[in-house]
Amino acid sequence: MNSRKNSIVIIGFVISVSLLASSLAVMFVSRRDGRRQFELLNAVCGEAAERDPGTRKIIAAALKEYTRVQRSAPSYGAAENHSFDEDILTALGYRASDFTNPSYRQNVFFAIMGFLAGVTLFLLTFLYRNRKEAVRIRALADYLEQVNMGKAVVLSTSGEDDFSKLEDAIYKNVTYLYQTKDAAVQAKNEFAKNLSNIAHQIKTPIAAMSLSLQMIEQEQKIDCVKQLEKQLLRLTHLQEALLVLSRLDAGVLKLQRRETDVFTLLVLAADNLEELSACSGVSVDIPELKEAAVLVDLDWTMEAVMNLMKNCMEHTRGGSIHCSYEQNTLYTKILIWDDGEGFAKEDIPRLFERFYRGRNAGGDGIGIGLALSKELIERQNGTIRAKNMPGGGACFEIRFYSH
């Protein structure tokens, strides 16, 4: 169908250009013929006036009458109906063809020349267009070859024709492929980095457990048994956290989001940390403020909040963990902060990276709790960021958006 349309357009273009050229040729020839007729009439009248000066007035009157009739005639037919007393040229044996034949042949000649000029112009335009398209196709092929070699640059499109749309579509696809490639390479690097971190995290408790077992065998020390239990508990937490993260990465962890009261969420999280809070001598202050609710999975969101509270407890000895919340039409904000020294400035941008441990990290931390909290909150239309309070102390700000 497109080929047929293109053929129709080409044929129409040929005809239009040819007609235009022919019309211009006919206009030129008509003007030239009019000039020749004027010269012929001028020569005849001049010859007659020269031979008989008395005919000058007669010729002037005849021409005046003829031009008057021509101007007042509504059409060519009306002028043709005007008859003179005598057809002098016919009486003298002349015919119209004696005066028009040369002009007619010239008209045909110029019309043919105009048509040929139109066809030639079209062919030159067509060849020029094909040459331009061939150059653009060659450039596009070179660009795709550069893409295969990984040396492609930005493809600049020119114009708004179909070929430019094709160039734009190819460039978008190439850009998407590059982004996908970069994302895959980054994911691969992150995967390798995570494996290295996991190996490092597991290596430490395993070594401690091996040493504890050797000491138990040699000296039968009870303290070594407790150390062994501690390391086993650390490995268990690491295994559970890694399992949750892997399920999040694979997209198989289903979050059952329901409307949950914020005060209840914070209280349940603090209750689960009651033993740790008692051991560290840290209290959790949760004021009952104006009613606020969020659309979240209670169990997993409570896990995320517990990790944040636990982080604050590890950096606050004998102080308090404070909680606050408020709600507006856009989001529900939850603040959790402590009375400690706060985050080191260089640690804040990387606090939520997996296996990252800050400068003031505790000895038993594995650097995965904050990353897990971030993943769980962001999967529920929320955001989290870390900052330092103006008066001192580390603060976590959570926002759950309504839409």
Buried (B, 14 or more C-beta within 10 A) or exposed (E): EEEEEEEEEEEEBBEEBBEBBBEBBBEEBEEBBEEBEEEEEEEEBEEBBEEEEEBBEEBEEEEEEEEEEEEEBEEEEEBEEEEEEEEEEEEEEEEEEEEEEEBEEBBEEBBEEBBEBBBEBBEEEEEEEEEEEEEBEEEBEEBBEBBEEEEBEEBEBEEEEEBEEBBEEBBEEBEEEEEEEEEEEEEEEEEEEBEEBBEEBBEEBEEBBEBBEEBBEEEEEEEBBEBBEBBBEBBEBBEEBBEBBEEBBEEEBEBEBEEBEBBEBBBBBBEBBEEBBEEBEBBBEBEEEEEBBBBBBBEBBBBBBBBBBBBBBBBBEEBBBBBBBEBEEEBBBBBBBBBBEBBEEEBBEEBBBBBBBBEBBEEEBBBBBBBBBBBBBBBBBBBBEBBBBEEEBBBBBBBBEEE
